[in-house]
Amino acid sequence: DRIKIARKGKGDEINLSIQYILNCGADVAGSCHGGWHTGVYQLIKDKGYVPYETCQIYTACSAESTEGFCAHVDTTCSAANTCRTCNTFSIMGGACTEVRNI
């Protein structure tokens, strides 16, 4: 929304990955239970990017989340938890693979 406002509503939609921020910026940005916008800016400054939401969809789970399926979700800051593509065909194993060039 801030990007759209800054661009005065022009251009393509840009949706950044909130889940990436939870996975890789919890120490500065916060968690599913709250956070700080200044921490998100710090994460962007430190890492240099936030991938698009299509790289890492929002699952509403962070490292301290234990409710529902979150206890079974890997929220570590890894290459696969930064940007991934998944093959959902069972004949091919249904595996997810990291995307390195984002």
Short mmCIF file of the C-alpha atoms (twelve columns), coordinates in Angstrom:
data_MODEL
# 
_entry.id   MODEL 
# 
loop_
_atom_site.group_PDB 
_atom_site.id 
_atom_site.type_symbol 
_atom_site.label_atom_id 
_atom_site.label_alt_id 
_atom_site.label_comp_id 
_atom_site.label_asym_id 
_atom_site.label_seq_id 
_atom_site.Cartn_x 
_atom_site.Cartn_y 
_atom_site.Cartn_z 
_atom_site.pdbx_PDB_model_num 
ATOM 1   C CA . ASP A 1   0.000  0.000   0.000   1 
ATOM 2   C CA . ARG A 2   2.839  2.447   0.753   1 
ATOM 3   C CA . ILE A 3   4.425  1.705   -2.594  1 
ATOM 4   C CA . LYS A 4   1.116  2.336   -4.371  1 
ATOM 5   C CA . ILE A 5   0.649  5.614   -2.499  1 
ATOM 6   C CA . ALA A 6   4.197  6.742   -3.325  1 
ATOM 7   C CA . ARG A 7   3.570  5.946   -7.000  1 
ATOM 8   C CA . LYS A 8   0.222  7.798   -6.896  1 
ATOM 9   C CA . GLY A 9   -1.632 4.638   -7.869  1 
ATOM 10  C CA . LYS A 10  0.305  4.174   -11.115 1 
ATOM 11  C CA . GLY A 11  2.145  1.068   -12.250 1 
ATOM 12  C CA . ASP A 12  1.850  -2.601  -11.498 1 
ATOM 13  C CA . GLU A 13  0.770  -3.949  -8.128  1 
ATOM 14  C CA . ILE A 14  3.719  -4.777  -5.895  1 
ATOM 15  C CA . ASN A 15  3.071  -7.133  -2.997  1 
ATOM 16  C CA . LEU A 16  6.072  -7.843  -0.815  1 
ATOM 17  C CA . SER A 17  6.435  -10.994 1.279   1 
ATOM 18  C CA . ILE A 18  5.305  -10.485 4.857   1 
ATOM 19  C CA . GLN A 19  6.294  -14.105 5.579   1 
ATOM 20  C CA . TYR A 20  9.898  -13.351 4.561   1 
ATOM 21  C CA . ILE A 21  9.923  -10.528 7.105   1 
ATOM 22  C CA . LEU A 22  8.654  -12.942 9.775   1 
ATOM 23  C CA . ASN A 23  11.168 -15.619 8.743   1 
ATOM 24  C CA . CYS A 24  14.242 -13.432 8.384   1 
ATOM 25  C CA . GLY A 25  13.563 -10.281 10.376  1 
ATOM 26  C CA . ALA A 26  11.931 -11.411 13.604  1 
ATOM 27  C CA . ASP A 27  14.836 -10.134 15.699  1 
ATOM 28  C CA . VAL A 28  14.382 -6.560  14.417  1 
ATOM 29  C CA . ALA A 29  10.915 -6.442  12.857  1 
ATOM 30  C CA . GLY A 30  8.798  -8.559  15.213  1 
ATOM 31  C CA . SER A 31  6.518  -11.548 14.924  1 
ATOM 32  C CA . CYS A 32  2.911  -12.499 14.261  1 
ATOM 33  C CA . HIS A 33  2.158  -11.046 17.678  1 
ATOM 34  C CA . GLY A 34  3.364  -7.568  16.793  1 
ATOM 35  C CA . GLY A 35  6.327  -5.695  15.482  1 
ATOM 36  C CA . TRP A 36  7.917  -2.427  14.498  1 
ATOM 37  C CA . HIS A 37  7.858  -0.668  11.133  1 
ATOM 38  C CA . THR A 38  11.306 0.712   11.866  1 
ATOM 39  C CA . GLY A 39  12.555 -2.863  12.235  1 
ATOM 40  C CA . VAL A 40  11.212 -3.705  8.776   1 
ATOM 41  C CA . TYR A 41  13.089 -0.733  7.348   1 
ATOM 42  C CA . GLN A 42  16.227 -1.942  9.161   1 
ATOM 43  C CA . LEU A 43  15.781 -5.427  7.680   1 
ATOM 44  C CA . ILE A 44  15.514 -3.960  4.184   1 
ATOM 45  C CA . LYS A 45  18.625 -1.862  4.798   1 
ATOM 46  C CA . ASP A 46  20.554 -4.891  6.122   1 
ATOM 47  C CA . LYS A 47  19.405 -7.461  3.543   1 
ATOM 48  C CA . GLY A 48  18.890 -5.092  0.618   1 
ATOM 49  C CA . TYR A 49  15.526 -6.513  -0.456  1 
ATOM 50  C CA . VAL A 50  12.190 -8.070  0.394   1 
ATOM 51  C CA . PRO A 51  11.054 -10.645 -2.162  1 
ATOM 52  C CA . TYR A 52  7.637  -10.573 -3.771  1 
ATOM 53  C CA . GLU A 53  4.814  -12.349 -1.986  1 
ATOM 54  C CA . THR A 54  4.772  -14.996 -4.729  1 
ATOM 55  C CA . CYS A 55  8.219  -16.095 -3.471  1 
ATOM 56  C CA . GLN A 56  7.046  -16.777 0.073   1 
ATOM 57  C CA . ILE A 57  3.325  -16.653 0.731   1 
ATOM 58  C CA . TYR A 58  1.947  -15.543 4.084   1 
ATOM 59  C CA . THR A 59  1.253  -18.456 6.413   1 
ATOM 60  C CA . ALA A 60  0.698  -16.367 9.573   1 
ATOM 61  C CA . CYS A 61  3.397  -18.343 11.406  1 
ATOM 62  C CA . SER A 62  6.532  -17.050 13.089  1 
ATOM 63  C CA . ALA A 63  9.209  -18.778 15.165  1 
ATOM 64  C CA . GLU A 64  7.289  -18.579 18.447  1 
ATOM 65  C CA . SER A 65  3.925  -19.616 16.933  1 
ATOM 66  C CA . THR A 66  2.659  -22.966 18.196  1 
ATOM 67  C CA . GLU A 67  -1.068 -22.813 17.464  1 
ATOM 68  C CA . GLY A 68  -2.704 -24.702 14.613  1 
ATOM 69  C CA . PHE A 69  -0.297 -25.986 11.991  1 
ATOM 70  C CA . CYS A 70  2.407  -23.410 12.874  1 
ATOM 71  C CA . ALA A 71  4.219  -25.881 15.134  1 
ATOM 72  C CA . HIS A 72  4.940  -27.906 11.977  1 
ATOM 73  C CA . VAL A 73  6.052  -24.986 9.770   1 
ATOM 74  C CA . ASP A 74  9.731  -24.210 9.192   1 
ATOM 75  C CA . THR A 75  10.156 -20.469 9.716   1 
ATOM 76  C CA . THR A 76  13.951 -20.359 9.734   1 
ATOM 77  C CA . CYS A 77  15.673 -17.789 7.563   1 
ATOM 78  C CA . SER A 78  16.959 -20.064 4.821   1 
ATOM 79  C CA . ALA A 79  17.172 -19.788 1.047   1 
ATOM 80  C CA . ALA A 80  14.031 -21.919 0.715   1 
ATOM 81  C CA . ASN A 81  12.225 -19.661 3.219   1 
ATOM 82  C CA . THR A 82  13.233 -16.561 1.292   1 
ATOM 83  C CA . CYS A 83  11.991 -17.554 -2.153  1 
ATOM 84  C CA . ARG A 84  10.811 -20.945 -3.373  1 
ATOM 85  C CA . THR A 85  8.858  -22.671 -6.058  1 
ATOM 86  C CA . CYS A 86  6.958  -25.868 -5.392  1 
ATOM 87  C CA . ASN A 87  6.083  -28.799 -7.580  1 
ATOM 88  C CA . THR A 88  2.711  -30.004 -6.396  1 
ATOM 89  C CA . PHE A 89  2.519  -33.084 -8.606  1 
ATOM 90  C CA . SER A 90  2.810  -36.217 -6.461  1 
ATOM 91  C CA . ILE A 91  4.382  -38.162 -9.325  1 
ATOM 92  C CA . MET A 92  7.311  -35.698 -9.114  1 
ATOM 93  C CA . GLY A 93  7.556  -35.793 -5.325  1 
ATOM 94  C CA . GLY A 94  5.709  -32.582 -4.522  1 
ATOM 95  C CA . ALA A 95  8.962  -30.924 -3.427  1 
ATOM 96  C CA . CYS A 96  9.792  -27.250 -2.990  1 
ATOM 97  C CA . THR A 97  13.040 -25.807 -4.304  1 
ATOM 98  C CA . GLU A 98  14.719 -22.526 -3.444  1 
ATOM 99  C CA . VAL A 99  14.898 -19.800 -6.061  1 
ATOM 100 C CA . ARG A 100 18.325 -18.185 -5.875  1 
ATOM 101 C CA . ASN A 101 18.007 -15.335 -8.377  1 
ATOM 102 C CA . ILE A 102 15.306 -13.024 -7.117  1 
# 
